[in-house]
Amino acid sequence: MFREDLFAGARVLVTGGGTGLGRMMAERLLALGASVEVWGRRGEVVQATADAMNARYPGRAAARAVDIKDPEAIEAAIAAMWAEGRPATHLINNAAGNFISRTEDLSSRAFHAIADIVFHGTFQVTQALGKRWIKDGTGGAVVSIIVTWVRTGAPFVVPSAMSKAGIDAMTKSIAVEWGRHGIRLNAIAPGTIPTEGMFARLRPGENNPEERLAKANPMRRIGTPQDIGDLAAFLLSPIWINGETIALDGGGWLTGGGGFQDYLAWGDAEWEEARARIKARNEADKTKRG
């Protein structure tokens, strides 16, 4: 089904599209004929990504600096897409954030740092686009990136697990409400697909976690950009699937919920060391970005 013109004429908005899974999916959709607009908080990052994409697919990638925690910024950005003659026909909700922490150590600010992006931001983008699609009578398709933890829970990543569970519920609820308008919502719960900085924040100090995680997976491997790109394309294509969350992890979620149970053995010293490593990585990223 993955022919080169599958998404000819489609315009896909990808939040968090400058790096990581968002960029992987955007690049796969470009290869299948789509145009994309990538959003992110860091304008220079999303613009560099769009420039790289346009070098291969001339004129088919655009970038916009948007903080999806801000509903007014979302509305303005979507209004601009329509005004510029490039209205989105599809949406990938990928923007997110996560870090490990004992729940008793979480501050309200730390909790909101995740929830305001993943929970509030994802809904706000979905609602803003959905209103346009309903008004214009065009229909549309949404894929949201969540986690397998919505089925199992997960220790030490509670703000993310709670927020992603909310998006899972949103997917099912709005799929029923908006199906009559020709709008479908589905979600992908990916397993380990390595992205820049992921292990530094979730597995600080562990050497070569990819090898360990691959050995623990029923299929003895971790995910690839093509895995998630192909599934996103499948769900965004005009297929009669609506309100589903599909685990993309080789069956890994069946072997143990969340994947962070090993941290139950950590004491204060280990958590202090982990926080220091994560802070050092964040500072290095800021320095690298200038």
C-alpha positions as protocol buffer text, in pm:
chain_id: "A"
residue {
  index: 1
  type: MET
  ca { x: 0 y: 0 z: 0 }
}
residue {
  index: 2
  type: PHE
  ca { x: 297 y: 235 z: 49 }
}
residue {
  index: 3
  type: ARG
  ca { x: 308 y: 372 z: -304 }
}
residue {
  index: 4
  type: GLU
  ca { x: 489 y: 699 z: -369 }
}
residue {
  index: 5
  type: ASP
  ca { x: 169 y: 894 z: -444 }
}
residue {
  index: 6
  type: LEU
  ca { x: -34 y: 765 z: -149 }
}
residue {
  index: 7
  type: PHE
  ca { x: -50 y: 1111 z: 9 }
}
residue {
  index: 8
  type: ALA
  ca { x: -32 y: 1327 z: -303 }
}
residue {
  index: 9
  type: GLY
  ca { x: -211 y: 1655 z: -225 }
}
residue {
  index: 10
  type: ALA
  ca { x: -217 y: 1589 z: 148 }
}
residue {
  index: 11
  type: ARG
  ca { x: -78 y: 1843 z: 395 }
}
residue {
  index: 12
  type: VAL
  ca { x: 24 y: 1693 z: 728 }
}
residue {
  index: 13
  type: LEU
  ca { x: 84 y: 1897 z: 1042 }
}
residue {
  index: 14
  type: VAL
  ca { x: 337 y: 1729 z: 1273 }
}
residue {
  index: 15
  type: THR
  ca { x: 381 y: 1875 z: 1620 }
}
residue {
  index: 16
  type: GLY
  ca { x: 723 y: 1815 z: 1768 }
}
residue {
  index: 17
  type: GLY
  ca { x: 831 y: 1753 z: 1410 }
}
residue {
  index: 18
  type: GLY
  ca { x: 1179 y: 1898 z: 1424 }
}
residue {
  index: 19
  type: THR
  ca { x: 1345 y: 1596 z: 1582 }
}
residue {
  index: 20
  type: GLY
  ca { x: 1287 y: 1240 z: 1694 }
}
residue {
  index: 21
  type: LEU
  ca { x: 975 y: 1043 z: 1612 }
}
residue {
  index: 22
  type: GLY
  ca { x: 802 y: 1347 z: 1463 }
}
residue {
  index: 23
  type: ARG
  ca { x: 1077 y: 1395 z: 1209 }
}
residue {
  index: 24
  type: MET
  ca { x: 1083 y: 1022 z: 1130 }
}
residue {
  index: 25
  type: MET
  ca { x: 713 y: 1020 z: 1050 }
}
residue {
  index: 26
  type: ALA
  ca { x: 728 y: 1346 z: 855 }
}
residue {
  index: 27
  type: GLU
  ca { x: 1008 y: 1215 z: 637 }
}
residue {
  index: 28
  type: ARG
  ca { x: 817 y: 892 z: 565 }
}
residue {
  index: 29
  type: LEU
  ca { x: 507 y: 1088 z: 464 }
}
residue {
  index: 30
  type: LEU
  ca { x: 713 y: 1310 z: 236 }
}
residue {
  index: 31
  type: ALA
  ca { x: 840 y: 997 z: 64 }
}
residue {
  index: 32
  type: LEU
  ca { x: 477 y: 896 z: 8 }
}
residue {
  index: 33
  type: GLY
  ca { x: 385 y: 1225 z: -161 }
}
residue {
  index: 34
  type: ALA
  ca { x: 265 y: 1444 z: 125 }
}
residue {
  index: 35
  type: SER
  ca { x: 358 y: 1799 z: 211 }
}
residue {
  index: 36
  type: VAL
  ca { x: 433 y: 1859 z: 578 }
}
residue {
  index: 37
  type: GLU
  ca { x: 446 y: 2143 z: 826 }
}
residue {
  index: 38
  type: VAL
  ca { x: 658 y: 2078 z: 1133 }
}
residue {
  index: 39
  type: TRP
  ca { x: 596 y: 2263 z: 1457 }
}
residue {
  index: 40
  type: GLY
  ca { x: 821 y: 2302 z: 1757 }
}
residue {
  index: 41
  type: ARG
  ca { x: 910 y: 2550 z: 2028 }
}
residue {
  index: 42
  type: ARG
  ca { x: 1257 y: 2609 z: 1886 }
}
residue {
  index: 43
  type: GLY
  ca { x: 1220 y: 2788 z: 1557 }
}
residue {
  index: 44
  type: GLU
  ca { x: 1577 y: 2731 z: 1446 }
}
residue {
  index: 45
  type: VAL
  ca { x: 1542 y: 2354 z: 1494 }
}
residue {
  index: 46
  type: VAL
  ca { x: 1220 y: 2313 z: 1297 }
}
residue {
  index: 47
  type: GLN
  ca { x: 1346 y: 2544 z: 1024 }
}
residue {
  index: 48
  type: ALA
  ca { x: 1669 y: 2346 z: 988 }
}
residue {
  index: 49
  type: THR
  ca { x: 1461 y: 2029 z: 963 }
}
residue {
  index: 50
  type: ALA
  ca { x: 1233 y: 2179 z: 698 }
}
residue {
  index: 51
  type: ASP
  ca { x: 1536 y: 2301 z: 502 }
}
residue {
  index: 52
  type: ALA
  ca { x: 1685 y: 1952 z: 504 }
}
residue {
  index: 53
  type: MET
  ca { x: 1354 y: 1805 z: 391 }
}
residue {
  index: 54
  type: ASN
  ca { x: 1316 y: 2059 z: 111 }
}
residue {
  index: 55
  type: ALA
  ca { x: 1663 y: 1972 z: -16 }
}
residue {
  index: 56
  type: ARG
  ca { x: 1523 y: 1628 z: -95 }
}
residue {
  index: 57
  type: TYR
  ca { x: 1157 y: 1717 z: -157 }
}
residue {
  index: 58
  type: PRO
  ca { x: 1165 y: 2076 z: -289 }
}
residue {
  index: 59
  type: GLY
  ca { x: 890 y: 2304 z: -163 }
}
residue {
  index: 60
  type: ARG
  ca { x: 702 y: 2036 z: 31 }
}
residue {
  index: 61
  type: ALA
  ca { x: 813 y: 2113 z: 386 }
}
residue {
  index: 62
  type: ALA
  ca { x: 736 y: 2415 z: 602 }
}
residue {
  index: 63
  type: ALA
  ca { x: 828 y: 2504 z: 959 }
}
residue {
  index: 64
  type: ARG
  ca { x: 663 y: 2714 z: 1226 }
}
residue {
  index: 65
  type: ALA
  ca { x: 771 y: 2796 z: 1580 }
}
residue {
  index: 66
  type: VAL
  ca { x: 469 y: 2720 z: 1800 }
}
residue {
  index: 67
  type: ASP
  ca { x: 448 y: 2649 z: 2170 }
}
residue {
  index: 68
  type: ILE
  ca { x: 146 y: 2422 z: 2197 }
}
residue {
  index: 69
  type: LYS
  ca { x: 105 y: 2506 z: 2565 }
}
residue {
  index: 70
  type: ASP
  ca { x: -36 y: 2838 z: 2441 }
}
residue {
  index: 71
  type: PRO
  ca { x: -390 y: 2806 z: 2294 }
}
residue {
  index: 72
  type: GLU
  ca { x: -370 y: 3151 z: 2135 }
}
residue {
  index: 73
  type: ALA
  ca { x: -45 y: 3061 z: 1960 }
}
residue {
  index: 74
  type: ILE
  ca { x: -208 y: 2746 z: 1823 }
}
residue {
  index: 75
  type: GLU
  ca { x: -510 y: 2934 z: 1691 }
}
residue {
  index: 76
  type: ALA
  ca { x: -287 y: 3196 z: 1528 }
}
residue {
  index: 77
  type: ALA
  ca { x: -65 y: 2935 z: 1364 }
}
residue {
  index: 78
  type: ILE
  ca { x: -359 y: 2739 z: 1224 }
}
residue {
  index: 79
  type: ALA
  ca { x: -524 y: 3057 z: 1098 }
}
residue {
  index: 80
  type: ALA
  ca { x: -195 y: 3138 z: 923 }
}
residue {
  index: 81
  type: MET
  ca { x: -189 y: 2796 z: 754 }
}
residue {
  index: 82
  type: TRP
  ca { x: -532 y: 2859 z: 609 }
}
residue {
  index: 83
  type: ALA
  ca { x: -449 y: 3219 z: 512 }
}
residue {
  index: 84
  type: GLU
  ca { x: -135 y: 3100 z: 335 }
}
residue {
  index: 85
  type: GLY
  ca { x: -336 y: 2850 z: 130 }
}
residue {
  index: 86
  type: ARG
  ca { x: -182 y: 2546 z: 299 }
}
residue {
  index: 87
  type: PRO
  ca { x: -456 y: 2413 z: 529 }
}
residue {
  index: 88
  type: ALA
  ca { x: -372 y: 2090 z: 709 }
}
residue {
  index: 89
  type: THR
  ca { x: -559 y: 1779 z: 597 }
}
residue {
  index: 90
  type: HIS
  ca { x: -398 y: 1546 z: 854 }
}
residue {
  index: 91
  type: LEU
  ca { x: -248 y: 1583 z: 1201 }
}
residue {
  index: 92
  type: ILE
  ca { x: 17 y: 1393 z: 1393 }
}
residue {
  index: 93
  type: ASN
  ca { x: 20 y: 1483 z: 1763 }
}
residue {
  index: 94
  type: ASN
  ca { x: 379 y: 1404 z: 1855 }
}
residue {
  index: 95
  type: ALA
  ca { x: 499 y: 1691 z: 2075 }
}
residue {
  index: 96
  type: ALA
  ca { x: 580 y: 1560 z: 2421 }
}
residue {
  index: 97
  type: GLY
  ca { x: 823 y: 1563 z: 2710 }
}
residue {
  index: 98
  type: ASN
  ca { x: 927 y: 1318 z: 2978 }
}
residue {
  index: 99
  type: PHE
  ca { x: 1180 y: 1250 z: 3251 }
}
residue {
  index: 100
  type: ILE
  ca { x: 1218 y: 1002 z: 3535 }
}
residue {
  index: 101
  type: SER
  ca { x: 1143 y: 1099 z: 3893 }
}
residue {
  index: 102
  type: ARG
  ca { x: 1009 y: 948 z: 4211 }
}
residue {
  index: 103
  type: THR
  ca { x: 653 y: 1071 z: 4234 }
}
residue {
  index: 104
  type: GLU
  ca { x: 704 y: 1202 z: 4587 }
}
residue {
  index: 105
  type: ASP
  ca { x: 983 y: 1426 z: 4455 }
}
residue {
  index: 106
  type: LEU
  ca { x: 774 y: 1592 z: 4182 }
}
residue {
  index: 107
  type: SER
  ca { x: 703 y: 1962 z: 4211 }
}
residue {
  index: 108
  type: SER
  ca { x: 385 y: 2109 z: 4065 }
}
residue {
  index: 109
  type: ARG
  ca { x: 604 y: 2290 z: 3811 }
}
residue {
  index: 110
  type: ALA
  ca { x: 765 y: 1963 z: 3702 }
}
residue {
  index: 111
  type: PHE
  ca { x: 425 y: 1797 z: 3666 }
}
residue {
  index: 112
  type: HIS
  ca { x: 289 y: 2083 z: 3457 }
}
residue {
  index: 113
  type: ALA
  ca { x: 600 y: 2085 z: 3238 }
}
residue {
  index: 114
  type: ILE
  ca { x: 480 y: 1752 z: 3101 }
}
residue {
  index: 115
  type: ALA
  ca { x: 102 y: 1779 z: 3136 }
}
residue {
  index: 116
  type: ASP
  ca { x: 78 y: 2122 z: 2975 }
}
residue {
  index: 117
  type: ILE
  ca { x: 241 y: 1989 z: 2658 }
}
residue {
  index: 118
  type: VAL
  ca { x: 115 y: 1633 z: 2636 }
}
residue {
  index: 119
  type: PHE
  ca { x: -234 y: 1662 z: 2783 }
}
residue {
  index: 120
  type: HIS
  ca { x: -344 y: 2021 z: 2729 }
}
residue {
  index: 121
  type: GLY
  ca { x: -138 y: 2095 z: 2419 }
}
residue {
  index: 122
  type: THR
  ca { x: -240 y: 1783 z: 2229 }
}
residue {
  index: 123
  type: PHE
  ca { x: -607 y: 1849 z: 2294 }
}
residue {
  index: 124
  type: GLN
  ca { x: -576 y: 2215 z: 2199 }
}
residue {
  index: 125
  type: VAL
  ca { x: -416 y: 2140 z: 1862 }
}
residue {
  index: 126
  type: THR
  ca { x: -668 y: 1863 z: 1789 }
}
residue {
  index: 127
  type: GLN
  ca { x: -965 y: 2081 z: 1878 }
}
residue {
  index: 128
  type: ALA
  ca { x: -841 y: 2380 z: 1681 }
}
residue {
  index: 129
  type: LEU
  ca { x: -792 y: 2174 z: 1365 }
}
residue {
  index: 130
  type: GLY
  ca { x: -1111 y: 1976 z: 1416 }
}
residue {
  index: 131
  type: LYS
  ca { x: -1319 y: 2293 z: 1431 }
}
residue {
  index: 132
  type: ARG
  ca { x: -1176 y: 2397 z: 1094 }
}
residue {
  index: 133
  type: TRP
  ca { x: -1242 y: 2059 z: 937 }
}
residue {
  index: 134
  type: ILE
  ca { x: -1600 y: 2052 z: 1066 }
}
residue {
  index: 135
  type: LYS
  ca { x: -1667 y: 2406 z: 946 }
}
residue {
  index: 136
  type: ASP
  ca { x: -1516 y: 2340 z: 603 }
}
residue {
  index: 137
  type: GLY
  ca { x: -1676 y: 1996 z: 570 }
}
residue {
  index: 138
  type: THR
  ca { x: -1349 y: 1840 z: 458 }
}
residue {
  index: 139
  type: GLY
  ca { x: -1302 y: 1563 z: 711 }
}
residue {
  index: 140
  type: GLY
  ca { x: -955 y: 1481 z: 840 }
}
residue {
  index: 141
  type: ALA
  ca { x: -740 y: 1225 z: 1017 }
}
residue {
  index: 142
  type: VAL
  ca { x: -544 y: 1242 z: 1341 }
}
residue {
  index: 143
  type: VAL
  ca { x: -274 y: 1016 z: 1478 }
}
residue {
  index: 144
  type: SER
  ca { x: -153 y: 1079 z: 1833 }
}
residue {
  index: 145
  type: ILE
  ca { x: 164 y: 929 z: 1974 }
}
residue {
  index: 146
  type: ILE
  ca { x: 104 y: 787 z: 2320 }
}
residue {
  index: 147
  type: VAL
  ca { x: 266 y: 503 z: 2520 }
}
residue {
  index: 148
  type: THR
  ca { x: 187 y: 143 z: 2610 }
}
residue {
  index: 149
  type: TRP
  ca { x: 181 y: 262 z: 2972 }
}
residue {
  index: 150
  type: VAL
  ca { x: -178 y: 374 z: 2917 }
}
residue {
  index: 151
  type: ARG
  ca { x: -264 y: 4 z: 2948 }
}
residue {
  index: 152
  type: THR
  ca { x: -35 y: -88 z: 3233 }
}
residue {
  index: 153
  type: GLY
  ca { x: 67 y: 228 z: 3418 }
}
residue {
  index: 154
  type: ALA
  ca { x: 436 y: 297 z: 3472 }
}
residue {
  index: 155
  type: PRO
  ca { x: 632 y: 393 z: 3782 }
}
residue {
  index: 156
  type: PHE
  ca { x: 858 y: 699 z: 3788 }
}
residue {
  index: 157
  type: VAL
  ca { x: 701 y: 860 z: 3479 }
}
residue {
  index: 158
  type: VAL
  ca { x: 361 y: 941 z: 3631 }
}
residue {
  index: 159
  type: PRO
  ca { x: 305 y: 1284 z: 3464 }
}
residue {
  index: 160
  type: SER
  ca { x: 364 y: 1129 z: 3122 }
}
residue {
  index: 161
  type: ALA
  ca { x: 161 y: 816 z: 3193 }
}
residue {
  index: 162
  type: MET
  ca { x: -134 y: 1021 z: 3320 }
}
residue {
  index: 163
  type: SER
  ca { x: -120 y: 1268 z: 3031 }
}
residue {
  index: 164
  type: LYS
  ca { x: -88 y: 1001 z: 2766 }
}
residue {
  index: 165
  type: ALA
  ca { x: -380 y: 812 z: 2919 }
}
residue {
  index: 166
  type: GLY
  ca { x: -582 y: 1128 z: 2872 }
}
residue {
  index: 167
  type: ILE
  ca { x: -492 y: 1137 z: 2503 }
}
residue {
  index: 168
  type: ASP
  ca { x: -591 y: 772 z: 2470 }
}
residue {
  index: 169
  type: ALA
  ca { x: -932 y: 865 z: 2615 }
}
residue {
  index: 170
  type: MET
  ca { x: -952 y: 1169 z: 2386 }
}
residue {
  index: 171
  type: THR
  ca { x: -884 y: 948 z: 2084 }
}
residue {
  index: 172
  type: LYS
  ca { x: -1167 y: 709 z: 2167 }
}
residue {
  index: 173
  type: SER
  ca { x: -1413 y: 982 z: 2270 }
}
residue {
  index: 174
  type: ILE
  ca { x: -1371 y: 1221 z: 1980 }
}
residue {
  index: 175
  type: ALA
  ca { x: -1355 y: 933 z: 1731 }
}
residue {
  index: 176
  type: VAL
  ca { x: -1718 y: 865 z: 1817 }
}
residue {
  index: 177
  type: GLU
  ca { x: -1820 y: 1231 z: 1829 }
}
residue {
  index: 178
  type: TRP
  ca { x: -1651 y: 1344 z: 1507 }
}
residue {
  index: 179
  type: GLY
  ca { x: -1682 y: 1030 z: 1297 }
}
residue {
  index: 180
  type: ARG
  ca { x: -2001 y: 1169 z: 1142 }
}
residue {
  index: 181
  type: HIS
  ca { x: -1793 y: 1461 z: 1012 }
}
residue {
  index: 182
  type: GLY
  ca { x: -1550 y: 1229 z: 836 }
}
residue {
  index: 183
  type: ILE
  ca { x: -1281 y: 1283 z: 1099 }
}
residue {
  index: 184
  type: ARG
  ca { x: -1093 y: 981 z: 1231 }
}
residue {
  index: 185
  type: LEU
  ca { x: -868 y: 966 z: 1538 }
}
residue {
  index: 186
  type: ASN
  ca { x: -625 y: 686 z: 1617 }
}
residue {
  index: 187
  type: ALA
  ca { x: -316 y: 651 z: 1830 }
}
residue {
  index: 188
  type: ILE
  ca { x: 18 y: 471 z: 1823 }
}
residue {
  index: 189
  type: ALA
  ca { x: 184 y: 344 z: 2140 }
}
residue {
  index: 190
  type: PRO
  ca { x: 545 y: 285 z: 2033 }
}
residue {
  index: 191
  type: GLY
  ca { x: 804 y: 85 z: 2217 }
}
residue {
  index: 192
  type: THR
  ca { x: 1171 y: 176 z: 2215 }
}
residue {
  index: 193
  type: ILE
  ca { x: 1262 y: 370 z: 1901 }
}
residue {
  index: 194
  type: PRO
  ca { x: 1583 y: 556 z: 1987 }
}
residue {
  index: 195
  type: THR
  ca { x: 1582 y: 934 z: 1951 }
}
residue {
  index: 196
  type: GLU
  ca { x: 1839 y: 1198 z: 2041 }
}
residue {
  index: 197
  type: GLY
  ca { x: 1861 y: 1246 z: 2415 }
}
residue {
  index: 198
  type: MET
  ca { x: 1595 y: 988 z: 2501 }
}
residue {
  index: 199
  type: PHE
  ca { x: 1817 y: 752 z: 2697 }
}
residue {
  index: 200
  type: ALA
  ca { x: 2000 y: 1038 z: 2868 }
}
residue {
  index: 201
  type: ARG
  ca { x: 1671 y: 1145 z: 3030 }
}
residue {
  index: 202
  type: LEU
  ca { x: 1508 y: 807 z: 3088 }
}
residue {
  index: 203
  type: ARG
  ca { x: 1812 y: 581 z: 3134 }
}
residue {
  index: 204
  type: PRO
  ca { x: 2078 y: 816 z: 3274 }
}
residue {
  index: 205
  type: GLY
  ca { x: 2415 y: 650 z: 3316 }
}
residue {
  index: 206
  type: GLU
  ca { x: 2321 y: 317 z: 3157 }
}
residue {
  index: 207
  type: ASN
  ca { x: 2563 y: 199 z: 2890 }
}
residue {
  index: 208
  type: ASN
  ca { x: 2409 y: 64 z: 2569 }
}
residue {
  index: 209
  type: PRO
  ca { x: 2046 y: 26 z: 2686 }
}
residue {
  index: 210
  type: GLU
  ca { x: 1948 y: -58 z: 2327 }
}
residue {
  index: 211
  type: GLU
  ca { x: 2113 y: -398 z: 2353 }
}
residue {
  index: 212
  type: ARG
  ca { x: 1944 y: -483 z: 2682 }
}
residue {
  index: 213
  type: LEU
  ca { x: 1603 y: -367 z: 2562 }
}
residue {
  index: 214
  type: ALA
  ca { x: 1636 y: -561 z: 2237 }
}
residue {
  index: 215
  type: LYS
  ca { x: 1718 y: -881 z: 2425 }
}
residue {
  index: 216
  type: ALA
  ca { x: 1413 y: -832 z: 2648 }
}
residue {
  index: 217
  type: ASN
  ca { x: 1176 y: -784 z: 2353 }
}
residue {
  index: 218
  type: PRO
  ca { x: 983 y: -1086 z: 2222 }
}
residue {
  index: 219
  type: MET
  ca { x: 1114 y: -1009 z: 1871 }
}
residue {
  index: 220
  type: ARG
  ca { x: 1469 y: -943 z: 1997 }
}
residue {
  index: 221
  type: ARG
  ca { x: 1493 y: -597 z: 1847 }
}
residue {
  index: 222
  type: ILE
  ca { x: 1396 y: -236 z: 1905 }
}
residue {
  index: 223
  type: GLY
  ca { x: 1202 y: -10 z: 1671 }
}
residue {
  index: 224
  type: THR
  ca { x: 1312 y: 178 z: 1361 }
}
residue {
  index: 225
  type: PRO
  ca { x: 1205 y: 498 z: 1186 }
}
residue {
  index: 226
  type: GLN
  ca { x: 1039 y: 290 z: 915 }
}
residue {
  index: 227
  type: ASP
  ca { x: 833 y: 103 z: 1172 }
}
residue {
  index: 228
  type: ILE
  ca { x: 668 y: 416 z: 1305 }
}
residue {
  index: 229
  type: GLY
  ca { x: 661 y: 593 z: 969 }
}
residue {
  index: 230
  type: ASP
  ca { x: 475 y: 307 z: 804 }
}
residue {
  index: 231
  type: LEU
  ca { x: 220 y: 269 z: 1083 }
}
residue {
  index: 232
  type: ALA
  ca { x: 150 y: 644 z: 1090 }
}
residue {
  index: 233
  type: ALA
  ca { x: 100 y: 639 z: 713 }
}
residue {
  index: 234
  type: PHE
  ca { x: -130 y: 338 z: 739 }
}
residue {
  index: 235
  type: LEU
  ca { x: -351 y: 503 z: 1000 }
}
residue {
  index: 236
  type: LEU
  ca { x: -362 y: 837 z: 817 }
}
residue {
  index: 237
  type: SER
  ca { x: -459 y: 672 z: 489 }
}
residue {
  index: 238
  type: PRO
  ca { x: -833 y: 649 z: 410 }
}
residue {
  index: 239
  type: ILE
  ca { x: -901 y: 327 z: 597 }
}
residue {
  index: 240
  type: TRP
  ca { x: -1201 y: 230 z: 811 }
}
residue {
  index: 241
  type: ILE
  ca { x: -1017 y: 237 z: 1144 }
}
residue {
  index: 242
  type: ASN
  ca { x: -1130 y: 485 z: 1406 }
}
residue {
  index: 243
  type: GLY
  ca { x: -1073 y: 520 z: 1780 }
}
residue {
  index: 244
  type: GLU
  ca { x: -798 y: 260 z: 1803 }
}
residue {
  index: 245
  type: THR
  ca { x: -467 y: 261 z: 1990 }
}
residue {
  index: 246
  type: ILE
  ca { x: -212 y: 27 z: 1834 }
}
residue {
  index: 247
  type: ALA
  ca { x: 96 y: -87 z: 2022 }
}
residue {
  index: 248
  type: LEU
  ca { x: 407 y: -73 z: 1803 }
}
residue {
  index: 249
  type: ASP
  ca { x: 657 y: -258 z: 2018 }
}
residue {
  index: 250
  type: GLY
  ca { x: 695 y: -616 z: 1900 }
}
residue {
  index: 251
  type: GLY
  ca { x: 475 y: -735 z: 2186 }
}
residue {
  index: 252
  type: GLY
  ca { x: 703 y: -584 z: 2448 }
}
residue {
  index: 253
  type: TRP
  ca { x: 423 y: -435 z: 2657 }
}
residue {
  index: 254
  type: LEU
  ca { x: 292 y: -786 z: 2722 }
}
residue {
  index: 255
  type: THR
  ca { x: 610 y: -876 z: 2911 }
}
residue {
  index: 256
  type: GLY
  ca { x: 587 y: -610 z: 3185 }
}
residue {
  index: 257
  type: GLY
  ca { x: 412 y: -280 z: 3238 }
}
residue {
  index: 258
  type: GLY
  ca { x: 597 y: 45 z: 3190 }
}
residue {
  index: 259
  type: GLY
  ca { x: 951 y: -84 z: 3177 }
}
residue {
  index: 260
  type: PHE
  ca { x: 1089 y: 116 z: 3470 }
}
residue {
  index: 261
  type: GLN
  ca { x: 1046 y: -136 z: 3752 }
}
residue {
  index: 262
  type: ASP
  ca { x: 1422 y: -172 z: 3786 }
}
residue {
  index: 263
  type: TYR
  ca { x: 1427 y: 176 z: 3940 }
}
residue {
  index: 264
  type: LEU
  ca { x: 1238 y: 39 z: 4240 }
}
residue {
  index: 265
  type: ALA
  ca { x: 1576 y: -76 z: 4370 }
}
residue {
  index: 266
  type: TRP
  ca { x: 1720 y: 277 z: 4366 }
}
residue {
  index: 267
  type: GLY
  ca { x: 1780 y: 472 z: 4684 }
}
residue {
  index: 268
  type: ASP
  ca { x: 1845 y: 842 z: 4746 }
}
residue {
  index: 269
  type: ALA
  ca { x: 2202 y: 825 z: 4615 }
}
residue {
  index: 270
  type: GLU
  ca { x: 2101 y: 673 z: 4282 }
}
residue {
  index: 271
  type: TRP
  ca { x: 1824 y: 925 z: 4231 }
}
residue {
  index: 272
  type: GLU
  ca { x: 2056 y: 1214 z: 4313 }
}
residue {
  index: 273
  type: GLU
  ca { x: 2307 y: 1086 z: 4061 }
}
residue {
  index: 274
  type: ALA
  ca { x: 2035 y: 1044 z: 3798 }
}
residue {
  index: 275
  type: ARG
  ca { x: 1911 y: 1400 z: 3852 }
}
residue {
  index: 276
  type: ALA
  ca { x: 2267 y: 1530 z: 3815 }
}
residue {
  index: 277
  type: ARG
  ca { x: 2316 y: 1340 z: 3489 }
}
residue {
  index: 278
  type: ILE
  ca { x: 1987 y: 1465 z: 3347 }
}
residue {
  index: 279
  type: LYS
  ca { x: 2065 y: 1823 z: 3448 }
}
residue {
  index: 280
  type: ALA
  ca { x: 2408 y: 1800 z: 3289 }
}
residue {
  index: 281
  type: ARG
  ca { x: 2255 y: 1670 z: 2969 }
}
residue {
  index: 282
  type: ASN
  ca { x: 1998 y: 1950 z: 2962 }
}
residue {
  index: 283
  type: GLU
  ca { x: 2271 y: 2210 z: 3011 }
}
residue {
  index: 284
  type: ALA
  ca { x: 2477 y: 2052 z: 2733 }
}
residue {
  index: 285
  type: ASP
  ca { x: 2177 y: 2067 z: 2501 }
}
residue {
  index: 286
  type: LYS
  ca { x: 2127 y: 2436 z: 2579 }
}
residue {
  index: 287
  type: THR
  ca { x: 2492 y: 2507 z: 2509 }
}
residue {
  index: 288
  type: LYS
  ca { x: 2478 y: 2317 z: 2181 }
}
residue {
  index: 289
  type: ARG
  ca { x: 2173 y: 2516 z: 2073 }
}
residue {
  index: 290
  type: GLY
  ca { x: 2357 y: 2839 z: 2153 }
}
